[in-house]
Amino acid sequence: MTSADTVLWTLTKNGHRMEAVQRVVRDLGLELRFSIDGELYHSQIYRNGGDLLDAAKAKRVDAEAKGWTAPPSAG
């Protein structure tokens, strides 16, 4: 992850961690990256930020339906 990355959400399941990260890719648009335990497993480029956020939300809904949950807040 770089300093220009934005974590959109983090989910956990059975000690594993899934993240959705948005990254700006110069001259291309925005990249949506999904990783589990820090290992990239899917990446896609979007020209429109709204489409990227819709895809991230859809993946989160799908993951939550499969038992992934938000980690306890650190507060």
GUPA-653788 format. One line per field, with one value per residue: residue number from 0; x, y negated, z of N, C-alpha, C, CB in turn; residue in three letters. Coordinates in Angstrom, 1 decimal. Each point is the difference from the previous one (the first is absolute). Glycine has a CB too. Layout:
# residues N
pos	c(NUM_...) .
nc1	c(X_...) .
nc2	c(Y_...) .
nc3	c(Z_...) .
cac1	c(X_...) .
cac2	c(Y_...) .
cac3	c(Z_...) .
cc1	c(X_...) .
cc2	c(Y_...) .
cc3	c(Z_...) .
cbc1	c(X_...) .
cbc2	c(Y_...) .
cbc3	c(Z_...) .
code	c(ALA_...) .
This chain:
# residues 75
pos	c(0_1_2_3_4_5_6_7_8_9_10_11_12_13_14_15_16_17_18_19_20_21_22_23_24_25_26_27_28_29_30_31_32_33_34_35_36_37_38_39_40_41_42_43_44_45_46_47_48_49_50_51_52_53_54_55_56_57_58_59_60_61_62_63_64_65_66_67_68_69_70_71_72_73_74) .
nc1	c(0.8_1.5_-0.3_-2.3_-1.5_-2.8_0.4_-2.8_0.3_2.1_-2.0_1.5_-0.7_1.6_1.9_-1.1_0.5_-2.4_1.8_-2.5_3.2_-1.8_2.9_-0.6_0.5_1.6_-2.5_-2.6_-1.8_0.5_2.1_-3.0_2.9_-2.2_2.6_-1.2_2.2_0.6_-1.5_-0.8_-2.7_-0.3_1.8_-2.8_1.7_-2.8_0.5_-1.5_1.6_-2.7_1.5_1.6_-2.5_-1.4_2.5_0.0_-3.1_0.4_2.3_-1.7_-2.4_2.0_1.2_-2.8_-0.8_2.8_-0.8_1.1_-0.7_1.0_2.8_-1.9_-0.3_3.1_-2.7) .
nc2	c(1.2_-2.3_-1.7_0.8_2.4_-1.5_2.7_-0.2_1.7_1.2_2.6_1.4_2.8_1.3_-2.8_-1.8_-3.0_0.1_-2.8_-0.8_-1.4_-2.4_0.5_-3.1_2.3_-3.2_0.1_1.7_-2.0_0.5_2.6_1.0_1.2_2.4_0.2_2.7_-1.5_-3.3_1.5_-2.7_2.1_-2.6_-2.3_-1.3_-2.5_-1.4_-1.9_-0.1_-0.7_1.4_2.6_0.1_0.0_2.4_1.9_-0.5_0.8_2.7_0.9_-0.6_1.9_2.4_-0.2_0.0_2.7_1.4_-0.8_-3.2_-1.1_-2.9_1.2_-0.2_-3.1_0.2_-1.1) .
nc3	c(0.0_-1.9_2.4_-2.3_2.1_0.5_2.1_-2.1_2.6_1.9_-0.7_2.6_-1.4_2.8_1.5_-2.8_0.2_-2.5_-0.5_-1.9_-0.7_-1.6_-1.5_-1.1_-2.6_-0.5_-2.2_1.6_1.6_2.5_0.0_1.3_1.6_0.7_2.1_1.0_2.2_-1.6_-2.7_-2.1_0.3_-2.1_-1.5_-1.1_-1.3_1.4_-2.5_3.0_3.0_-0.8_-0.9_2.8_1.8_-1.7_0.6_3.1_0.3_-1.5_2.0_2.6_-1.0_-0.4_2.9_1.6_-1.5_1.4_3.4_-0.8_3.1_-0.8_1.3_2.5_-1.2_0.6_2.2) .
cac1	c(-0.8_0.7_-0.7_-1.1_-1.1_-1.1_-0.7_-1.5_-0.6_0.8_-0.8_0.8_-0.7_0.9_1.4_0.5_-0.3_-0.2_-0.1_-0.2_0.8_0.0_1.3_0.0_1.0_0.2_-0.4_-1.0_-1.2_0.0_0.1_-0.6_0.8_-0.5_1.1_-0.2_1.2_1.1_0.3_-1.0_-0.7_-0.8_0.3_-0.7_0.1_-1.2_0.1_-1.0_0.1_-1.3_0.0_0.9_-0.7_-1.1_0.6_0.5_-1.1_-0.5_1.0_-0.2_-1.2_0.2_0.9_-0.8_-1.0_0.8_0.5_1.0_-0.6_0.8_0.8_-0.4_0.7_1.2_-0.2) .
cac2	c(-1.2_-1.2_-1.1_-0.5_0.9_-0.2_1.3_-0.2_0.8_1.2_1.1_1.1_1.3_1.1_-0.4_-0.5_-1.5_-0.4_-1.5_-0.7_-1.1_-0.8_-0.5_-0.8_0.5_-1.1_0.1_1.0_-0.2_0.5_1.5_0.7_1.2_0.9_0.9_0.8_0.1_-0.7_0.6_-0.4_1.0_-0.6_-1.4_-0.5_-1.4_-0.8_-1.4_-0.7_0.3_0.6_1.4_0.7_0.2_1.0_1.3_0.3_0.3_1.3_1.0_0.0_0.6_1.4_0.6_0.1_1.2_1.2_0.0_-1.0_-1.1_-1.1_0.3_-0.9_-1.4_-0.1_-1.1) .
cac3	c(0.0_-0.1_0.8_-0.8_0.0_1.0_0.4_0.0_1.1_0.5_0.6_0.5_0.1_0.4_0.1_-1.3_-0.1_-1.4_-0.2_-1.3_0.0_-1.2_-0.4_-1.2_-1.0_-0.9_-1.4_-0.2_0.8_1.4_0.1_1.2_0.3_1.1_0.5_1.2_0.7_-0.7_-1.3_-1.0_-0.7_-1.1_-0.3_-1.2_-0.2_-0.3_-0.4_0.7_1.4_0.4_-0.4_0.9_1.3_-0.1_-0.1_1.3_0.8_-0.4_0.5_1.4_0.3_-0.4_1.1_1.2_-0.1_0.1_1.4_0.3_0.8_0.3_1.3_1.1_-0.1_0.9_0.9) .
cc1	c(0.9_-0.7_-1.2_-1.2_-1.0_-0.7_-1.5_-0.7_0.9_-1.0_0.9_-0.9_1.0_1.5_0.6_-0.6_-0.2_-0.1_-0.3_0.8_-0.1_1.4_-0.1_1.1_0.1_-0.3_-1.0_-1.3_0.2_0.1_-0.7_0.8_-0.6_1.2_-0.6_1.4_1.2_0.3_-1.1_-0.6_-0.9_0.3_-0.8_0.1_-1.3_0.3_-0.9_0.0_-1.3_-0.1_0.9_-0.6_-1.1_0.6_0.6_-1.2_-0.6_0.8_-0.2_-1.3_0.1_0.9_-0.7_-1.0_0.7_0.7_1.1_-0.7_1.0_0.8_-0.6_0.7_1.0_-0.2_-0.3) .
cc2	c(-1.2_-1.1_-0.6_0.9_-0.4_1.3_-0.4_0.8_1.2_1.0_1.1_1.2_1.0_-0.4_-0.6_-1.5_-0.2_-1.5_-0.3_-1.3_-0.7_-0.6_-0.8_0.5_-1.1_0.4_1.1_-0.2_0.5_1.5_0.4_1.3_0.7_0.9_0.7_0.3_-0.6_0.4_-0.5_1.2_-0.5_-1.5_-0.4_-1.5_-0.6_-1.4_-0.9_0.4_0.6_1.5_0.9_0.2_1.0_1.4_0.4_0.4_1.4_1.2_0.2_0.8_1.5_0.7_0.1_1.2_1.3_0.0_-0.9_-1.1_-1.1_0.3_-0.9_-1.4_-0.1_-1.2_0.4) .
cc3	c(0.0_0.8_-0.8_0.0_1.1_0.3_0.0_1.1_0.3_0.6_0.5_0.0_0.4_0.0_-1.3_-0.1_-1.5_0.0_-1.4_0.0_-1.3_-0.2_-1.3_-0.9_-1.0_-1.4_-0.2_0.7_1.4_0.0_1.3_0.2_1.2_0.4_1.2_0.6_-0.7_-1.4_-1.0_-0.7_-1.1_-0.1_-1.2_0.0_-0.3_-0.4_0.9_1.5_0.6_-0.3_0.9_1.3_-0.1_0.0_1.4_1.0_-0.3_0.5_1.5_0.4_-0.3_1.1_1.3_0.0_0.2_1.4_0.4_0.8_0.2_1.3_1.1_-0.1_1.1_1.0_1.3) .
cbc1	c(-1.9_1.0_2.2_1.7_1.5_-0.3_2.0_0.2_-2.3_2.1_-2.0_1.4_-1.8_-1.7_0.3_0.2_1.2_-1.2_1.7_-2.4_1.6_-2.5_1.2_-0.9_-0.5_1.8_2.2_1.9_-1.4_-1.3_2.2_-2.3_2.0_-2.4_1.8_-2.1_-0.9_0.9_1.2_1.3_0.1_-1.8_2.3_-1.6_2.4_-1.2_0.5_-1.4_1.6_-1.0_-0.5_1.9_0.6_-1.4_0.6_2.0_-0.5_-1.0_1.6_1.3_-1.3_-0.2_2.0_0.3_-1.4_0.3_-0.6_1.4_-1.5_-1.6_2.1_-0.5_-2.1_1.4_-0.9) .
cbc2	c(1.2_0.6_-0.5_-1.2_1.8_-2.3_0.9_-0.5_-0.7_-1.4_-0.6_-1.6_-0.6_1.6_1.7_2.3_-0.7_2.2_-0.3_1.1_1.0_-0.5_1.9_-2.1_2.5_-0.9_-0.9_1.6_0.2_-2.0_0.0_-1.1_-1.1_-0.1_-1.5_1.1_2.1_-0.4_2.0_-2.1_1.3_1.8_0.1_2.0_0.3_1.4_0.7_-0.2_-1.8_-2.3_-0.7_-1.0_-2.4_-1.7_-0.4_-1.6_-2.4_-1.1_-0.5_-2.2_-2.0_-0.5_-1.0_-2.5_-1.4_0.0_2.3_0.6_1.7_-1.6_0.6_2.1_-1.0_0.9_-1.2) .
cbc3	c(1.2_-2.2_1.0_-1.4_-0.8_-0.8_1.3_-2.4_-0.7_0.4_-1.6_1.4_-1.7_-1.0_1.8_-1.1_2.1_-0.5_1.8_-0.3_1.6_0.3_1.1_1.3_0.4_1.5_-0.6_-0.3_-2.0_0.8_-1.4_-0.4_-0.9_-0.8_-0.8_-0.9_1.0_2.2_1.1_-0.4_2.0_0.3_1.1_0.0_-0.8_1.6_-2.4_-2.1_0.2_-0.3_-2.4_-1.2_0.6_-1.3_-2.4_-0.4_0.2_-2.0_-1.9_0.3_-0.6_-2.5_-1.2_0.3_-1.6_-2.5_-0.1_-2.1_1.2_-1.2_-1.3_1.5_-0.9_-1.8_-1.8) .
code	c(MET_THR_SER_ALA_ASP_THR_VAL_LEU_TRP_THR_LEU_THR_LYS_ASN_GLY_HIS_ARG_MET_GLU_ALA_VAL_GLN_ARG_VAL_VAL_ARG_ASP_LEU_GLY_LEU_GLU_LEU_ARG_PHE_SER_ILE_ASP_GLY_GLU_LEU_TYR_HIS_SER_GLN_ILE_TYR_ARG_ASN_GLY_GLY_ASP_LEU_LEU_ASP_ALA_ALA_LYS_ALA_LYS_ARG_VAL_ASP_ALA_GLU_ALA_LYS_GLY_TRP_THR_ALA_PRO_PRO_SER_ALA_GLY) .
